[in-house]
Amino acid sequence: NEYIWIYVKDLDNCDEDAIDEALNEIGFCLDDLIRDNHSDCPE
C-alpha cells in the first residue's frame, strides 16, 4: 500500500478544489484520502 499525507490548515473550498484537482491528475481522489482519525497528525 502507498500512503499520501496531506496536512492542511484552515482548508477552504478554493484550497480543497485545488488539492482535489492536483490529486486527480496523479490518480488519487481527495475523498479517498480523508480520514476522521487525526491522532497521527503532528501538532
Backbone as CSV, one residue per row, in Angstrom:
resi,resn,N_x,N_y,N_z,CA_x,CA_y,CA_z,C_x,C_y,C_z
1,ASN,0.841,-1.202,0.000,0.000,0.000,0.000,0.870,1.244,0.000
2,GLU,0.398,2.252,-0.708,1.087,3.532,-0.704,0.214,4.541,0.018
3,TYR,0.868,5.419,0.748,0.132,6.404,1.522,0.598,7.804,1.168
4,ILE,-0.339,8.717,1.183,-0.008,10.129,0.983,-0.550,10.880,2.185
5,TRP,0.323,11.657,2.812,-0.112,12.506,3.918,-0.240,13.928,3.409
6,ILE,-1.405,14.497,3.620,-1.621,15.891,3.239,-2.063,16.634,4.490
7,TYR,-1.258,17.590,4.890,-1.605,18.392,6.052,-2.128,19.735,5.572
8,VAL,-3.335,20.058,5.991,-3.927,21.330,5.585,-4.364,22.088,6.820
9,LYS,-4.191,23.385,6.768,-4.602,24.245,7.865,-5.582,25.264,7.309
10,ASP,-6.717,25.400,7.975,-7.734,26.346,7.540,-8.136,26.094,6.091
11,LEU,-8.451,24.833,5.799,-8.834,24.451,4.439,-10.163,25.097,4.070
12,ASP,-10.165,25.825,2.962,-11.424,26.370,2.472,-11.739,25.734,1.127
13,ASN,-12.899,26.047,0.576,-13.354,25.381,-0.641,-12.394,25.570,-1.802
14,CYS,-11.805,26.748,-1.914,-10.878,27.019,-3.011,-9.664,26.106,-2.899
15,ASP,-9.099,26.014,-1.713,-7.933,25.159,-1.491,-8.279,23.696,-1.727
16,GLU,-9.450,23.291,-1.263,-9.856,21.897,-1.411,-9.987,21.533,-2.883
17,ASP,-10.575,22.430,-3.667,-10.722,22.176,-5.103,-9.366,22.053,-5.777
18,ALA,-8.437,22.922,-5.391,-7.104,22.899,-5.996,-6.370,21.608,-5.640
19,ILE,-6.473,21.189,-4.389,-5.836,19.952,-3.948,-6.472,18.755,-4.649
20,ASP,-7.800,18.758,-4.730,-8.515,17.657,-5.369,-8.120,17.534,-6.835
21,GLU,-8.017,18.667,-7.505,-7.643,18.652,-8.923,-6.224,18.118,-9.109
22,ALA,-5.317,18.556,-8.245,-3.932,18.093,-8.334,-3.843,16.588,-8.074
23,LEU,-4.601,16.106,-7.089,-4.596,14.677,-6.786,-5.179,13.867,-7.931
24,ASN,-6.237,14.383,-8.550,-6.857,13.667,-9.663,-5.878,13.481,-10.809
25,GLU,-4.995,14.450,-10.990,-4.014,14.374,-12.070,-3.027,13.227,-11.859
26,ILE,-2.791,12.851,-10.596,-1.867,11.743,-10.322,-2.616,10.478,-9.921
27,GLY,-3.936,10.503,-10.104,-4.722,9.291,-9.922,-5.247,9.044,-8.525
28,PHE,-5.365,10.089,-7.734,-5.920,9.949,-6.399,-7.188,10.777,-6.266
29,CYS,-7.979,10.434,-5.280,-9.189,11.199,-5.004,-9.123,11.710,-3.569
30,LEU,-9.398,12.989,-3.391,-9.304,13.590,-2.064,-10.209,12.869,-1.069
31,ASP,-11.425,12.503,-1.506,-12.358,11.829,-0.607,-11.801,10.501,-0.103
32,ASP,-11.024,9.819,-0.948,-10.438,8.543,-0.548,-9.350,8.726,0.504
33,LEU,-8.755,9.913,0.543,-7.625,10.157,1.433,-8.043,10.747,2.776
34,ILE,-9.240,11.300,2.832,-9.686,11.957,4.064,-10.045,10.907,5.115
35,ARG,-9.500,11.060,6.289,-9.806,10.161,7.396,-10.210,11.007,8.600
36,ASP,-11.122,10.456,9.397,-11.579,11.191,10.568,-10.606,11.088,11.734
37,ASN,-9.740,10.075,11.701,-8.803,9.869,12.795,-7.541,10.693,12.553
38,HIS,-7.383,11.751,13.320,-6.238,12.640,13.144,-5.200,12.459,14.242
39,SER,-5.259,11.331,14.941,-4.371,11.135,16.086,-2.904,11.049,15.674
40,ASP,-2.642,10.690,14.409,-1.262,10.569,13.957,-0.703,11.869,13.390
41,CYS,-1.554,12.889,13.288,-1.100,14.154,12.719,-0.214,14.897,13.717
42,PRO,0.832,15.545,13.224,1.657,16.357,14.122,0.888,17.578,14.589
43,GLU,1.298,18.096,15.708,0.619,19.279,16.251,0.874,20.490,15.373
